[in-house]
């Protein structure tokens, strides 16, 4: 999905995804003041949910938003043609990746990959303007022209000539290049539908540029309207004319609480209902709070130990295989993720199309590890450096455990935590011999999960941090991304995963769950693998 847009955008995605990971999983925050509603303060009428988050959204504009804080607001205020379905995981309902009707009531995927959408009638924006096919055309044209944030997922495969209005409530979208997951693009927040009249009245569209007014203003069709936007608090109110009916929760108070420890204290006291940035190593404490529960579900992420083949001795296949056999990934996952990691045996998560457990033969076996160290001429061992992001409890735990395990085959690790921004910049420079990193597969496709990381065209800072260069893998990844036949596509992706395993390209670790602690009176707040949160689905007792 990246071949036609240039490699700089892939690098941009990686940096921005790192922001998402930090915001959701670790300890993100910005240095601003905050306040919160205590039980004796007046609150808006109706059910009010109070959410603590570490940062303000970077933009409310769905064509610009790319961080989890921004996408949260787009999920409440705007809607796309398709939504996400639900499934059952560990006995609870969680979000799935399956497309379901939203602003489109039905659709037909044609043999050429184009999609005919029948649109929902009787829908209005908050100001009373009508939603119709013209609004869809305007919104998609706008994404293509602005070229911001996550928009490359769209404008790589859709141009303005591929948007055809067939009627007031019918539109045909034709991909500009073969792409098996073209339909799924219209689940993404970047394809949310905006009000053409509102946008044009406040700055309109400028090619390759943002609309600054839309960064903190909104006009959508969603279940909540923007009530107040501030640097310490943002509030939303239920849309009285919402086509889907009035939500049970009528008010959303989004408090900026930069310190995760403060979020934890507020949750314990019941001063907030949801805390988004409590680190995983605190969840054992949080789950013992009275009137608090923790909900978790799988994501489309993959976390791994990277082995940079640009650095000696990791350019030696036998050294890499020795490490595969030396690392007990089951124990490492269990103790580093505090119970919220799902072990994986490939470079993509098990919930991604075409997954096979290609690395399953690398079971912990010190005899085999020593054998490969001898083949590499490294039986006496060597010293190397392991890098991870400072302040990340998972990375810190992995580093400590890995140091102990590799010492058994005479590999001495120097543990080096580095600041997040420095890590993101340096990990692709070919100077980190071993490192812990993760990849959030935004579209939850095998293409998005493998091509940025293993295509030879992306070596180094463009995503392929392992400096892995294999002609067959690169060719298969490109071919599979254009293959509309699932059986043929699976065959290519299976071959890629088997080659990656045979070349010991990395040590796959786990799929990290999306974990959200909340008060007991919040019900049906489903966990989505894409990190989306839809408050209108939830209720409060």
Residue, then its C-alpha position, 0 to 999 in steps of 0.5 A: x500500500x506504499x509503493x506509489x506514494x514515496x518512502x517519506x510517507x512511510x517514515x512519517x507513519x512510523x514516527x506518528x504510530x510511535x506517538x500512538x503507542x506511547x499515548x495509549x500504552x506507556x506514559x505520554x503527556x504534555x506539560x499543561x494545567x488541568x482540573x477535574x470534576x469532583x463529586x460535589x461539583x455541578x455536572x451537566x444534566x443526564x449521564x456524564x462520563x469523565x475521561x482522563x487523558x494525558x494530552x489534547x488532540x492535535x486536531x479535530x479535523x479527521x483529514x488531519x488527525x493521526x494521534x489517538x486523542x484526536x481520533x477519539x473525538x472524530x469517533x464521537x463527532x464524525x462518521x464514515x461510510x462503514x463502521x466496525x463490527x463486534x465479536x467475542x473475546x475471552x467471554x466478553x464483547x469486543x470490537x472487530x475489524x468487520x465492516x458494518x453499515x454506518x453512513x452507508x446502509x449497503x454496498x456492493x464490491x465489484x469484480x474490478x475492486x470498485x465499490x457501490x455504496x447506497x447511502x443512509x437517507x434522512x441524516x443531517x449534520x448538527x446544523x441541519x445541512x443534509x448528508x448526501x452523495x455530494x457530501x461524500x464526494x466533497x469529503x473524499x476530494x478534500x482528503x485527496x487534496x489536503x494530503x495530511x496525516x493518515x490520508x495516504x491510505x486513501x489518496x494512494x488508491x483513490x483519486x478525484x476521477x474515481x469518485x462517481x455520484x450516481x444519485x443523491x444517495x448512491x456513489x461509486x468509488x473506483x480504485x486507481x490501482x488494484x488493492x484488496x482492502x479498498x473497501x476497508x479504507x472507508x472505515x478509517x477516520x480519515x474518510x469521515x464525512x464533513x459538512x461541505x458548507x461549513x468547511x467552505x465557510x471557514x477556510x475551504x480546502x487548500x492543496x497540501x495544507x491544513x485548515x486551521x479553523x477545523x483543528x478546534x471546530x467541528x460539524x459532523x453527523x455523529x452522536x455527539x456535538x462539540x460543546x466546549x474546547x479548551x486546553x484543560x478540558x473539552x466537552x461534548x453533548x449528545x446530538x439531539x437530532x442523531x439518526x441513530x437515536x439518543x445515546x445513554x451517555x449524554x455528556x462527555x467531559x474530557x479532562x487533560x491530566x498529564x500525569x498518569x499517577x494522577x489519573x490513577x488516583x482520580x480513578x481510585x477516588x471515582x473522580x473520573x470514569x475512564x483513565x487512558x494512560x495508566x501504565x500496564x505495570x500499575x494494572x495489578x494495583x488498579x484492578x483491586x480498587x473498589x468500583x473499578x474494572x479493567x477491560x482489555x482486547x487484542x489489537x493489530x499490533x506486533x512487538x518484537x526484538x529487532x536484529x539489525x543486519x547492518x551491524x556485525x555480528x547480526x549480519x550472520x544468520x547463525x547468530x540470529x538463529x542462536x538468539x531465536x533459540x535462546x530467548x524464551x518468548x513465552x516467559x518474556x511476554x508473560x512477565x514483561x506485559x503484566x498479563x496483557x500480551x498475546x504471544x505471537x509466532x510470526x511478524x503479524x498478529x494472529x487476527x490479521x489475514x494470512x497469519x501463519x505461525x512461521x516462527x513456531x519451530x524456534x522453541x527455547x533450546x539452549x543446546x541449539x542456541x549453543x550449536x548456532x553460536x559455534x557455527x557462527x564462530x562465536x562460541x565464546x560470546x560477544x558484547x552488544x547493546x540493546x536499546x529501548x524507549x526510556x520510561x516504558x515499563x514493558x521495554x525495561x522489563x524485556x531488557x532485564x529478562x533478555x540480558x539474563x537469558x542471552x548471558x546463558x550463551x555468552x552474549x553480554x547485553x549493555x542496556x541503553x534506554x533512550x528518549x522516545x524521539x531519539x529512539x524513533x530517529x536513530x532506530x532506522x539509522x542502522x546503529x542500534x544492533x538490538x532493540x525492542x520496538x512495535x508496529x501498529x498495523x493501522x489497516x489491520x492487513x498483511x500488507x500494512x503489517x509486513x511491507x513497511x518493515x521488510x520490503x527492501x525499498x524501505x531499508x533503514x529510516x523508512x521502516x525496514x529497521x532490520x536492514x533485511x534485503x531479500x529479492x523474493x520477499x520484496x517481490x512477493x510483498x508487492x505482488x500480494x498487495x495487488x492480488x484480489x484473489x484471497x487464495x493467491x494472496x495467502x500463498x504469497x504471504x505465507x511464503x513471505x512469513x516462512x522466508x522471514x522465519x528461516x532468515x531469523x529476521x527478528x524475534x516476534x514477541x506479542x500482540x499488546x492488548x488495548x487496556x482501559x480501566x474504568x469505573x464499574x458503572x460504565x457498561x458496553x464500552x467495547x475495546x477495538x483493535x484499532x484503538x477506537x472508542x465509541x461512547x455512544x455504544x456505552x451506558x452508565x448505571 
